[in-house]
Amino acid sequence: MLGYAGKGFSGEDSGESSEVRRHLQEAARSLNGLAPALGDVVEKQRLEPESKYRAFLAIIDRDARDSLAVVELVLAQQVISSQLIDNLNASIHLRALLTDLFLIDEILCAHIKQQDPLLTS
C-alpha cells in the first residue's frame, strides 16, 4: 500500500486501486479475529502471569477495533485515492496496533525459544 500511496493516483481509474481495496478488505477480516487468536496462543502456551497477558490483549483488541473502524471508513469511500491511503498509513490507530504486534511478537518468540532453544526465528 505504501507504493500505491506514493503514486499520486486519484482513485478507481487505476487497476491498482481495486487491488488496494482487496488488501484492505482482507485486513478488515483479519482485524476482527486478532485478539481472540492471540488469546488462544496465551492459553495454549500457558503464559504467565496470565492476567498481564489478558490486560495487554485488551489493549490489542481496542487498537484492532479502532484500526478496523479506520479501515472500514476508507473502504466505504467510492474512490480510494493515493492520498487517502497515505493518510491511512499515517493513522495513529494503525501505528499503535502495529507497535502492539511488534511487542507481543517479540515476547512470544522469546517464550518459544525458551521452550525449545533449537528453534530459530
WOPE-V889916 format. One record per pair of residues at least 6 apart in sequence whose C-alpha atoms are under 7 Angstrom apart, sorted by the first residue. I is the first residue (numbers start at 0). J is the second residue. D is the distance in whole Angstrom. If there is no record, write none. Layout:
I_J_D / I_J_D
//
This chain:
0_19_7 / 3_81_6 / 4_81_4 / 4_82_6 / 4_84_5 / 4_85_5 / 5_81_7 / 6_81_6 / 7_81_5 / 7_82_7 / 8_80_6 / 8_81_5 / 9_80_5 / 9_81_6 / 10_16_6 / 10_78_5 / 10_79_5 / 10_80_4 / 11_17_7 / 11_78_6 / 11_79_6 / 16_79_7 / 20_74_7 / 23_70_7 / 27_67_6 / 27_70_7 / 30_63_6 / 30_67_6 / 34_56_6 / 34_59_6 / 34_60_5 / 38_56_7 / 59_96_6 / 59_99_6 / 62_92_6 / 62_95_7 / 62_96_5 / 63_96_6 / 65_92_6 / 66_92_5 / 66_93_5 / 112_118_6
//
